[in-house]
Amino acid sequence: MTPPGVTLERAIGRLALTGLVLNSVIGSSVFGLPSVVAARLGAMSVSAWLVAALGMAFVIACFAEVASRFREAGGAYLYARATFGRLVGVEMGWLTYLVRLTAAATNANLLVIYLAEFWPGATGRIAAPVVLALTLFPLAAANYRGVGPGIRVSTAFIVAKLVPLGLFVIAGLALGGPGSGGAAPHTPDAGDWLQTVLLLVFAYGGFEAALVPWVRRRIPAATRPSRCSRRSRRAPCSTPRCRSW
């Protein structure tokens, strides 16, 4: 949360905020889960991705609406504290911190594992820490310098992520055909669908991290999510929570 009286540079525009959201969502699960989902549902695995995306769209819309009511940094911690009090806010803050910490560690470790497929020595006792340091230190340095360099690094990474994903889609459409998705080892039942969709909900998670630096936005008011619900747009927002933040 932003300390009182401190003004932070507003450098996050619409495209930059979109890049932060996509960077937070597109991680190791996007590249690793398709094979797991296909093994459970076979050719119907694409439908599971769409079902999970539809469900998460409602959650993302709720976060966007709540974010429009606040002007401070903090994300989910700030929303929880303003709604449920300091204790829940502290719990949400620690949970957010631990999720970001473990997610970064998991992705960095997965990079070492993938690199070992081309360079077996990457998992060595000395090589692995060096690879991890070379991966994480430039990111930490860019963010330490300020929001501007961090945004530029985020933009570069989203391009690096979307390009291979686009190539995979093009290759799949070119090489695939009817029935090429393969069949599941058994006929999927309701339990398989439920477990798969819950797994994909995890894959779509992470977008809430992009709302932590919300105070750094420079999006015009007319293009931000509404401050109040659709029903209250006809009148000024008058709820205590909305007025106080």
C-alpha positions in Angstrom: 0.0 0.0 0.0 1.3 3.5 -0.9 2.4 5.5 2.2 0.5 8.7 2.7 2.0 11.7 1.0 4.1 9.6 -1.4 3.6 10.2 -5.1 4.6 7.4 -7.5 5.4 7.8 -11.2 2.4 6.9 -13.4 3.9 5.0 -16.3 1.5 2.0 -16.8 -0.8 2.6 -19.8 -3.4 0.4 -21.2 -1.0 -1.7 -23.3 1.5 -2.0 -20.5 -1.3 -3.1 -18.1 -2.5 -5.7 -20.6 1.1 -6.9 -20.9 1.4 -7.2 -17.1 -1.8 -9.3 -17.0 -0.7 -11.6 -19.8 2.7 -12.0 -18.4 1.2 -13.0 -15.1 -1.1 -15.6 -16.7 1.2 -17.0 -19.4 3.7 -19.1 -17.4 4.9 -22.7 -17.2 1.4 -24.1 -16.9 0.4 -22.8 -20.4 3.3 -24.7 -22.0 3.1 -27.8 -19.7 -0.6 -28.4 -19.1 -1.9 -29.1 -22.7 -0.4 -32.6 -22.7 -1.9 -33.3 -19.3 -5.3 -32.1 -20.3 -5.2 -34.0 -23.6 -4.3 -37.2 -21.8 -7.5 -36.8 -19.7 -10.0 -35.5 -22.2 -8.5 -36.3 -25.6 -9.9 -34.3 -28.5 -12.3 -32.6 -26.1 -9.4 -30.9 -24.3 -9.9 -27.6 -26.2 -13.4 -27.3 -24.9 -12.0 -27.6 -21.3 -9.7 -24.6 -21.9 -12.7 -22.6 -23.2 -14.9 -23.6 -20.3 -12.2 -22.6 -17.8 -11.6 -19.3 -19.6 -15.3 -18.5 -19.5 -15.5 -19.1 -15.7 -12.3 -17.0 -15.1 -13.7 -14.2 -17.2 -16.3 -13.5 -14.5 -13.6 -13.5 -11.8 -11.4 -11.1 -13.8 -14.4 -8.8 -14.4 -15.1 -8.7 -10.6 -11.4 -7.8 -10.0 -11.6 -5.1 -12.6 -14.7 -3.6 -11.0 -13.2 -3.7 -7.5 -9.9 -2.2 -8.8 -11.8 0.8 -10.2 -12.9 1.8 -6.7 -9.4 2.3 -5.4 -6.6 4.7 -6.1 -3.8 3.2 -4.0 -1.4 0.4 -4.6 -1.8 -3.0 -3.0 -4.1 -5.1 -5.2 -5.9 -7.9 -3.4 -4.4 -7.0 -0.1 -5.9 -3.5 -0.3 -9.3 -4.8 -1.3 -9.4 -7.4 1.5 -8.3 -4.9 4.1 -10.8 -2.3 3.1 -13.6 -4.9 3.1 -12.8 -7.3 5.9 -10.4 -5.4 8.2 -6.6 -5.4 8.9 -6.3 -9.1 9.9 -7.7 -10.4 6.7 -5.7 -7.8 4.8 -2.5 -9.0 6.4 -3.3 -12.6 5.6 -4.1 -11.7 2.0 -0.9 -9.7 1.8 1.3 -12.6 3.0 -0.6 -15.0 0.7 0.0 -12.7 -2.3 3.7 -12.4 -1.4 4.2 -16.2 -1.0 2.3 -16.9 -4.2 4.6 -14.5 -6.2 7.7 -15.9 -4.5 6.9 -19.5 -5.1 5.7 -18.8 -8.7 8.9 -17.1 -9.6 11.0 -19.9 -8.0 8.9 -22.6 -9.8 9.3 -20.9 -13.2 13.0 -20.4 -12.7 13.5 -24.0 -11.6 11.5 -25.2 -14.6 13.8 -23.2 -16.9 16.8 -25.1 -15.5 15.0 -28.4 -16.0 14.1 -27.5 -19.7 17.7 -26.2 -20.3 19.0 -29.6 -19.1 17.4 -31.2 -22.1 19.9 -29.4 -24.3 22.7 -29.0 -21.7 22.7 -31.8 -19.2 25.2 -29.9 -17.0 22.6 -27.2 -16.2 21.4 -29.1 -13.2 24.8 -29.4 -11.7 25.5 -28.2 -8.1 27.3 -25.1 -9.4 25.7 -24.6 -12.8 22.1 -24.6 -11.5 22.5 -21.6 -9.0 24.5 -19.7 -11.7 21.7 -20.2 -14.2 19.1 -19.2 -11.6 21.1 -16.0 -10.7 21.5 -15.1 -14.4 17.8 -15.5 -14.9 16.5 -13.6 -11.9 19.1 -10.9 -11.3 18.4 -8.9 -14.6 14.6 -8.9 -13.7 15.3 -7.7 -10.2 17.7 -5.0 -11.4 15.2 -3.7 -14.0 12.4 -3.5 -11.4 14.8 -1.9 -8.9 15.6 0.9 -11.4 12.0 1.9 -11.7 8.6 1.2 -13.2 9.8 2.4 -16.7 12.5 -0.3 -17.2 10.2 -2.9 -15.6 7.5 -2.1 -18.2 9.9 -2.4 -21.0 11.1 -5.8 -19.8 7.5 -6.9 -19.4 6.7 -5.8 -22.9 9.7 -7.8 -24.2 8.7 -10.9 -22.3 5.1 -10.8 -23.5 6.4 -10.7 -27.1 8.8 -13.6 -26.4 5.8 -15.6 -25.0 3.2 -14.8 -27.6 5.4 -15.5 -30.6 6.1 -19.2 -29.8 2.5 -19.7 -28.7 1.4 -18.3 -32.0 3.8 -20.6 -33.9 2.5 -23.6 -31.9 -1.1 -22.7 -32.9 -0.1 -22.3 -36.6 1.8 -25.5 -36.6 -1.1 -27.4 -34.9 -3.6 -26.0 -37.5 -1.3 -26.9 -40.4 -0.2 -30.4 -39.2 -3.4 -31.4 -37.4 -6.6 -32.7 -38.8 -9.9 -34.3 -37.8 -9.2 -36.7 -35.0 -5.5 -35.8 -34.8 -6.0 -34.7 -31.2 -6.0 -38.3 -30.1 -8.3 -40.1 -27.9 -8.3 -40.2 -24.1 -7.3 -43.5 -22.5 -10.9 -43.8 -21.3 -14.2 -42.1 -21.9 -14.1 -38.9 -19.8 -16.7 -38.7 -17.1 -17.9 -35.7 -14.9 -15.0 -36.3 -12.5 -12.4 -36.0 -15.2 -14.0 -32.8 -16.5 -14.2 -31.2 -13.0 -10.6 -32.0 -12.2 -9.4 -30.8 -15.6 -11.3 -27.5 -15.4 -10.0 -26.9 -11.8 -6.5 -27.5 -13.1 -7.0 -25.0 -15.9 -8.4 -22.4 -13.5 -4.9 -22.5 -12.0 -3.4 -22.0 -15.4 -5.5 -18.8 -15.9 -4.6 -17.4 -12.5 -2.0 -14.8 -11.7 -3.8 -11.8 -13.3 -4.4 -10.3 -9.9 -0.7 -9.6 -9.5 -1.0 -6.9 -12.2 -3.3 -4.9 -10.0 -0.7 -4.5 -7.2 1.0 -1.5 -8.9 -2.5 0.0 -9.8 -1.4 3.4 -8.5 1.2 3.6 -11.2 -1.4 3.6 -14.0 -1.8 6.6 -16.4 -5.0 5.4 -17.9 -7.5 8.2 -18.5 -10.6 7.9 -16.3 -12.9 7.4 -19.2 -11.0 4.2 -20.2 -10.7 2.7 -16.7 -13.3 0.2 -15.3 -16.3 2.0 -13.8 -15.9 3.3 -10.3 -19.3 1.9 -9.2 -21.5 -0.8 -10.4 -23.6 -0.5 -13.6 -26.6 0.3 -11.5 -25.0 3.3 -9.8 -23.5 4.9 -12.9 -26.5 7.2 -13.1 -25.6 8.8 -9.8 -22.4 9.7 -8.0 -20.8 6.9 -5.9 -22.0 7.4 -2.3 -20.9 4.3 -0.5 -18.5 4.9 2.4 -15.9 2.4 1.0 -16.0 4.0 -2.4 -15.7 7.5 -1.1 -12.9 6.7 1.3 -10.6 5.2 -1.3 
